[in-house]
Amino acid sequence: MLEVCHLDKTYTVGDGEATVLHDINLGVLAGEFVSIMGPSGSGKSTLMHILGCLDVPTKGQYRLRGRPVESLTHSELARIRNEEVGFVFQNFHLLPRMTVLRNVELPMVYAGIPANDRHRRAIKLLQQVGLGDRLQHRPNTLSGGQKQRVAVARALANHPSVLLADEPTGSLDTKTGEEIMGMFQTLNQGGVTVVVITHDAKVAAFAQRTVQLLDGKIVGEEGLR
C-alpha cells in the first residue's frame, strides 16, 4: 500500500538547512494497522504529511499503491488527498458553521458525488460512528470525542485506501481516546489500512506493528506484519 525508500526531508532555515527525516525506509501492507511513535520533534508529523501527499520528500521515493508520488502533478496529488487518503487530526479541523452532516459530505462534494448519494453515505457513516442522532448539530455543540468521531466519518467519506491519523487522541481524555482507538481497530478489521502517528505508547499498542522514530530516523520496530 505504502512504500518509502531512502527518504530524506530537508527544510531551509535562515541561511542553512535542517534535515528532519534521514534515510527513511518503510512499508505498509494493505489491511495493516501501523503506529509510528516518537517524541515531539522526531519527524513523525512530517512523515505523515509526506505519506498523505501534503508534502513531498527532498530525496528518495514514496510509492502509494505502486505509483511514484514525486512524479505526480499538483492536480493528481489533490485528487489523491481527496479520494485515496483519509485524514484525522488532533484538533479535528471541522468547519464550525456547517452541520455535522455537511462536514462529512464536504469531501464528496469536491469529488463530484451527486447530492443524494453523498447525503445517504454521510448519514450511514455518522450512524456507523454512533452519531446518527447528531446530524444537524454544529461542531461547537459536541464533546471532543464526538468531534473526533465526526472527523473519522469525514475521513472515510470517499472510501480511502488508507486512513492517516496524527495524534488522534491528543485532545481527548483517556477513556474517550481508548474509544477512538477501538474504533480504528474495528475499521481495520473491516479492511481499512490505518497508520497512526503518536507519542503515546498506550495508543501505539492498539496497532499490530509499531515503528519507532527518533531524531528523524527509524530506530526500532515491534510487532509482526
Secondary structure by P-SEA (a helix, b strand, c coil): cbbbcbbbbbbbcccccccccccccccccccbbbbbbbccccaaaaaaaaaaccccccbbbbbccccccccccaaaaaaaacccbbbbcccccccccccaaaaaaaaaaaacccaaaaaaaaaaaaaaaccccccccccccccaaaaaaaaaaaaacccccbbbbccccccccaaaaaaaaaaaaaaaaabbbbbbbbccaaaaaaccbbbbbcccccccccccc
